[in-house]
Amino acid sequence: MHESCGVFGIYAPDEEVARYTFFALFALQHRGQESSGIAVTDGQNLKVFTGMGLVSQVFTEEALKNLTGHMAIGHNRYSTSGSSRISNAQPLIVGQDDLQLAVAHNGNISNAHALKEELLAKGYKFHTSTDSEVLANLIISAPEKTWEARLRYAMRRLEGAYSLVLMTKDTLYGVRDTLGNRPLCLGHLQGNGYVIASETCALDHINAELIYELDPGEIVRIDHNGYHLMQGEAPKEQGGLCIFEYIYFARPDSIINGRLVYSARQAMGTGLAEEFPTPNADMVIGVPDSATPAGYGYAYKSGISPVDGLIKNRYVGRTFIQPVQGMREDSVKLKFNPLTPILKNKSVVLVDDSIVRGTTTPQIIRVLKKAGAKEVHMRICCPPIKYPCYFGVDMASRHELIASQKSVEEIRNYIGADSLGYLSLSRLIKSVGIPKERFCTGCFTGEYPIPVQLEMEKLTLENDFADSDQLDFSEDLLANQYKSFCEPSPESAGI
């Protein structure tokens, strides 16, 4: 499973806004590792710097020094719509003159195809294959006169998930969709300024104080007068907060809807110990890092010792180097190494956040048994994932989801576990401590908060318009586009 994107915005006239944005994106790196970017404005001009890879790989001191201004937005991308390429990196700058706008988007627009056809018919041109560019041009195309009215117009037209930070030449906006699918929060920077971020952990890293978590359908405007909250569109009666924010996506030190993610995950482990006790086990191991709190919760409730039986290599990120043939079967060992002397002849409870395709879990169990564990009892912090996500998570198509094809017993046999238990949906909701109607649980139940296109493809926009003269991926175009904003190095920008 993959993460959703991370977005950040800052309004701080007396501060190095690009540097603050860099460190905030660094804190949000877990939400996307494909590309990163920062856009800035000095009140007259918008410029952007983007590159492929991790935040620390994209930005240099020289790049940050060239990104000057009083306001900035930033983005960490993991692709849900459009392929992983420099042309699709964000933030995006669209429009010109008084209708110029920089956009960073977390989510997935389910009616992007229809909206793009409409905009193409009006003469709008596209230079990416992302739904984010569709969203941005929809805002620009609005017949209304003010930016707030344009945002409301777009919100009425958009379907799906979008937590946004947007920047004009003089104003910063944050927008959360009417489902509230992805989190978005407002903070106060020590000194003079305000920030918007996907998660509160980004605020902690830059010494900003949390003011408020945006409600579904809400807009925040930040300018020289401070911040102003307004309702963009009425929230949906059936909420759509992705429950996987608590299970996997968000950092454990973030707060979402007033609930510390770490505490929610620990409660999931407690629930697993109650629903699927393993009284004869010798130790509990939470698969690092997302399931570590749940492992502790299981251990505390069951009275079985928690053990760090798998040591994670924290420097394994996105690698393009394939292991040699002799390493491929145990490629999970590039990420996890077992503590063999501790595991030998022991019965282990292994707690993990989820099983999606069922490709990694068998390898982890195999590693533990090869290290000497006599039994491995698998415990999962959520119900079986039987349906895809259509709101910004590249989870898998339905035929790739192991729980849509196999029973729990068949999965247990396939992954090589001695027993297998999934946390029930009711206990998962109880662990988070927020009413069920606030969540989207479609990946478990197949019931989504809004109608979805059941076979929507990640590359739909790219496939539909790749041959069109209105969609240009040429390197010359990209080079000219980036030179008009600022001059990145070829290695950093990926041009």
Secondary structure, DSSP 4 states (H G I P E B T S, - for coil): --PPPEEEEEE-TTS-HHHHHHHHHHHTGGG--SEEEEEEE-SS-EEEEEEES-HHHH--HHHHHH--SSEEEEEEE--SSS-SSGGG-SSEEES-GGG-EEEEEEEEETTHHHHHHHHHHTT--BSSS-HHHHHHHHHHH-S-SSHHHHHHHHHHH--EEEEEEEE-SS-EEEEE-TT--S--EEEEESSS-EEEESSHHHHHHTTEEEEEEPPTTEEEEEETTEEEEEE-SPPPSS--EETHIIIIIS-TT-EETTEEHHHHHHHHHHHHHHHS--TT-SEEEEPTTTTHHHHHHHHHHHTPPB---EEE-TT-----PPPPHHHHTTGGGGTEEE-HHHHTT-EEEEEES--SSSSHHHHHHHHHHHTT-SEEEEEESS----S---SS-----GGG-HHHHS-HHHHHHHHT-SEEEE--HHHHHHHHTS-GGGEE-HHHHS--SS---TT--TTHHHHHHTT-TTB---HHHHHHHHHTT----HHHH--
